[in-house]
Amino acid sequence: MRIQSDKLKLVGGAKQFVSILECYSDVFLVNFIGKPDPQAGSLLIDKINNTTMNTTSPQQTEPPATPKKIPGRPWRWLVALGLLAAGAWWILAPSSSPDQRGNGKRDFAGKAVPVVAAAVKTGDIGVYLGGLGTVTPRNVVTVKTRVDGQLMSLSFREGGLVRAGDLLAEIDPRPFQVQLTQAEGQMARDQALLKNAQVDLARYRALFAEDSVARQQLDTQEALVRQYEGTVKSDQGQVDNARLQLAYTRIAAPIGGRVGLRQVDPGNMVHASDAGGLAVIAQLQPITVVFTLPEDNLPTVMRRLQAGEQLPVAAYDREQKTKLADGTLLTADNQIDPATGTVKLKALFANTDNALFPNQFVNARMLVDTRRNVLLTPTAAIQRGVQGTYVYVVKADRTVTVRPVKIGPAEGENTSIDSGLALGEQVVVDGADKLREGAKVELTTRGAGMSQKDGAHKQGGGGKRKWGGQ
């Protein structure tokens, strides 16, 4: 009895599964064909409810009531299978070319791919070494006062250019003028005493010649004259010092350059011991750029410097698109930084147009060699992959082939080729992303964007595809 009950359960479960599948297929076919059947939804709900009730009541042995079937089911199965087969063929059928498959479009005619090509030529190319650099003024001076006093005026414009010797500031000169007057008065007094002593000395010498005075009096007078001479010389030093202190009240620019922001306002007391000073002057013409190079490049640079050659250095902006100034290499540092493995070099720039600013970040490019009569190709033609660098070469039959190449230095839009190409060969510079080995190409000019044939296909379409002449 138990075995018979298990068989009945198995048969009942299979019938329930088949009934549910039929319900879902009915609804799917009705919706797919576009003819709604109001009985399909209700039949699906009834079958699912019957199946649930049968599942929750395992003791029920009576088979479920057979629902009313939708008429016309066989021809619906045929239509559904036909539509499914057509959709599977449309999706899974391979396209005619790899580039059209990548673009999601089909080209059953196998049209040629439009590309732009350029010929390999010969020419000269420079070998450059580049590094990150900072613009450094050749001289930076902090302007300070050399005497203590009240700051009376500032004669410079903040951020302006000054020349060496231009007046920058003035300190109250009156205390120093008083000191000069005192020194000059003391000197005049001592000079009068000296003159009187010299007159007395002349008299003693005449009397000593007549044996009228003792030798001791003559020697004493001579010593007194020498004493006054020393006093007058000391007074002269005091006068010169007072004049010097007075001159220090007018502060002049020690070098030419750009003045920074002022550190002290007029009216304040300034002292020679002030750390900040009055302002800072940075020399801009000429100016230097300090940049770094890997230590492996140092021997090449040092050989050029020791030979007395002037290595040209160009300074570019942060994006390396705009050249700021041209200069020459001045010197190299005397040691290598062990932390970074680089060495510092200094280049000198005239900077007549003030394009370089102190502490500005630049990219320095130094020309160390020039290769003559080498093969050149546009840099855009160089492709890179797992096999290395390669180019697409256009053959005479308007097909392309992949050619591995060994590249050399690059300058601007050109790259030198050490091996792999011959003079006059055509290489693809635009459109290489759509190519593969042996692909047919159609040469176009740069900027055309498409071949004439492609343009003819797109005329009058308005961006929409028309089928069957509609």
Residue pairs with C-beta under 8 A, 6 or more apart in sequence:
5 61
8 61
9 58
12 54
12 63
12 64
15 63
15 64
16 50
16 51
16 54
16 55
16 64
19 47
19 50
19 51
19 64
19 67
20 47
20 48
20 51
22 47
23 40
23 43
23 44
23 47
23 48
24 44
25 77
25 80
26 37
26 40
26 43
26 44
26 70
26 73
26 76
27 40
27 41
27 44
28 80
29 76
29 77
29 79
29 80
30 36
30 37
30 40
30 76
32 80
32 83
33 76
33 79
37 70
39 68
39 70
40 70
43 67
43 68
43 70
46 67
47 67
50 64
50 65
50 67
51 64
54 60
54 64
94 101
95 101
95 105
95 106
95 107
96 106
96 107
96 108
96 109
96 110
97 107
97 110
97 439
98 436
99 113
99 434
99 435
99 436
99 439
100 106
100 107
102 434
110 440
111 453
111 454
112 398
112 440
112 441
112 442
112 451
113 431
113 434
113 435
113 439
113 440
113 441
113 442
114 431
114 441
114 442
114 443
114 444
114 448
114 450
114 451
114 454
115 392
115 394
115 400
115 428
115 430
115 431
115 432
115 434
115 435
115 441
115 442
115 443
115 444
116 428
116 429
116 430
116 431
116 443
116 444
116 445
116 446
117 394
117 426
117 427
117 428
117 429
117 441
117 443
118 377
118 378
118 381
118 426
118 427
118 429
119 424
119 425
119 426
119 427
120 375
120 376
120 377
120 417
120 421
120 422
120 423
120 424
120 425
120 426
120 427
121 375
121 376
121 377
121 423
122 373
122 374
122 375
122 376
122 423
123 373
123 374
123 376
123 414
124 370
124 371
124 372
124 373
124 374
125 370
125 371
125 374
125 376
125 408
125 409
125 410
125 411
125 414
125 416
126 367
126 369
126 370
126 371
126 409
126 411
127 367
127 368
127 369
127 370
127 371
127 409
128 365
128 366
128 367
128 368
128 409
128 411
129 293
129 297
129 300
129 301
129 365
129 366
129 368
130 363
130 364
130 365
130 366
131 291
131 292
131 293
131 342
131 345
131 363
131 364
132 291
132 292
132 361
132 363
132 364
133 289
133 290
133 291
133 292
133 315
133 347
133 361
133 362
133 363
133 364
134 289
134 290
134 291
134 359
134 360
134 361
134 362
135 287
135 288
135 289
135 315
135 356
135 357
135 358
135 359
135 360
135 362
136 287
136 288
136 289
136 290
136 346
136 358
136 359
137 257
137 282
137 283
137 284
137 287
137 288
137 358
138 283
138 286
138 287
138 288
138 348
139 255
139 257
139 282
139 283
140 280
140 281
140 282
140 283
140 358
141 254
141 255
141 257
141 280
141 281
142 276
142 277
142 279
142 280
143 168
143 169
143 251
143 253
143 254
143 277
143 278
143 279
143 280
143 281
144 272
144 274
144 277
144 278
145 151
145 169
145 171
145 248
145 251
145 270
145 271
145 272
145 274
145 277
145 278
146 248
146 272
147 171
147 176
147 245
147 248
147 249
147 272
148 269
148 270
148 271
148 272
149 171
149 172
149 175
149 176
149 249
149 269
149 270
150 171
150 172
150 267
150 268
150 269
150 270
151 169
151 170
151 171
151 264
151 265
151 266
151 267
151 268
151 269
151 270
151 278
152 169
152 170
152 171
152 172
152 266
153 169
153 170
153 266
154 168
154 169
154 262
154 266
154 278
155 166
155 167
155 168
155 169
155 170
156 162
156 166
156 168
156 169
156 253
156 259
156 262
156 279
157 259
158 259
158 260
158 261
158 262
158 279
159 258
159 259
159 260
159 261
160 258
160 259
161 256
161 257
161 258
161 259
161 284
162 168
162 253
162 256
162 257
162 258
162 259
162 281
163 253
163 256
164 253
164 254
164 255
164 256
165 252
165 253
166 252
166 253
167 250
167 251
167 252
167 253
168 251
168 252
168 253
168 259
168 278
168 279
169 250
169 251
169 278
170 249
170 250
170 251
171 248
171 249
171 250
171 251
171 270
172 249
173 246
173 249
173 250
176 242
176 245
176 246
176 248
176 249
177 246
179 242
179 245
179 246
180 239
180 242
180 243
180 245
180 246
182 242
183 235
183 238
183 239
183 241
183 242
184 239
184 242
186 235
186 238
187 232
187 235
187 236
187 238
187 239
190 228
190 231
190 232
190 235
191 232
191 235
193 228
193 231
194 225
194 228
194 229
194 231
194 232
197 221
197 224
197 225
197 227
197 228
198 225
200 221
200 224
201 218
201 221
201 222
201 224
201 225
204 213
204 217
204 218
204 221
205 218
207 213
208 215
208 217
208 218
251 278
253 259
253 281
254 281
255 281
255 283
256 281
256 283
256 285
257 281
257 282
257 283
257 284
257 285
258 281
258 282
258 284
258 358
259 279
259 280
259 281
260 279
260 280
260 281
260 282
261 279
262 278
262 279
263 276
263 277
263 278
263 279
264 270
264 274
264 276
264 278
270 278
282 358
284 351
284 354
284 356
284 358
285 350
285 351
285 352
285 354
286 348
286 349
286 350
286 351
287 348
287 349
287 351
287 356
287 358
288 330
288 346
288 347
288 348
288 349
289 313
289 315
289 327
289 346
289 347
289 349
289 356
289 362
289 364
290 344
290 345
290 346
291 344
291 345
291 347
291 362
291 364
292 337
292 340
292 342
292 343
292 344
292 345
293 301
293 342
293 343
293 345
293 366
294 341
294 342
295 336
295 341
295 342
295 343
297 368
298 332
298 336
298 343
300 368
300 369
301 311
301 329
301 332
301 345
301 366
301 368
302 332
304 311
304 368
305 311
305 329
305 331
305 332
310 328
310 329
311 328
311 329
311 366
311 367
311 368
312 326
312 327
312 328
312 329
312 366
312 367
313 326
313 327
313 328
313 329
313 347
313 364
313 365
313 366
313 367
314 323
314 325
314 326
314 327
314 364
314 365
314 366
314 367
315 323
315 324
315 325
315 326
315 327
315 347
315 349
315 356
315 362
315 363
315 364
316 322
316 323
316 324
316 362
316 363
316 364
316 365
317 324
317 362
317 363
318 361
318 362
318 363
320 363
324 355
324 356
324 362
325 349
325 350
325 351
325 353
325 355
325 356
326 349
327 347
327 348
327 349
327 350
328 347
328 348
329 345
329 346
329 347
329 348
329 366
330 346
330 347
330 348
331 345
331 346
332 343
332 344
332 345
332 346
333 343
333 344
333 345
333 346
335 343
336 342
336 343
337 343
337 344
345 366
347 364
347 366
349 356
356 362
371 408
371 409
371 416
374 408
374 416
374 417
375 416
375 417
375 421
375 422
375 423
376 414
376 415
376 416
376 417
377 391
377 414
377 415
377 417
377 421
377 427
378 413
378 414
378 415
378 427
378 429
379 410
379 413
379 414
379 415
380 413
380 429
380 430
381 391
381 392
381 427
381 428
381 429
381 432
382 389
382 391
382 405
382 407
382 415
383 389
383 390
383 391
383 392
383 432
384 390
387 404
388 404
389 404
389 405
389 406
389 407
390 402
390 403
390 404
390 405
391 402
391 403
391 405
391 420
391 421
391 427
391 428
392 400
392 401
392 402
392 403
392 427
392 428
392 432
392 435
393 400
393 401
393 402
393 403
393 421
393 425
393 426
393 427
393 428
394 400
394 425
394 426
394 427
394 428
394 441
394 443
395 401
398 440
398 441
398 442
398 443
399 438
399 439
399 440
399 441
400 428
400 435
400 437
400 438
400 439
400 441
401 437
401 438
402 437
403 420
403 421
404 420
405 417
405 418
405 419
405 420
405 421
406 417
406 418
406 419
406 420
407 415
407 416
407 417
407 418
408 415
408 416
408 417
408 418
409 415
409 416
410 416
421 427
426 443
428 435
428 441
429 446
430 446
431 441
435 441
442 451
442 453
444 450
444 451
450 458
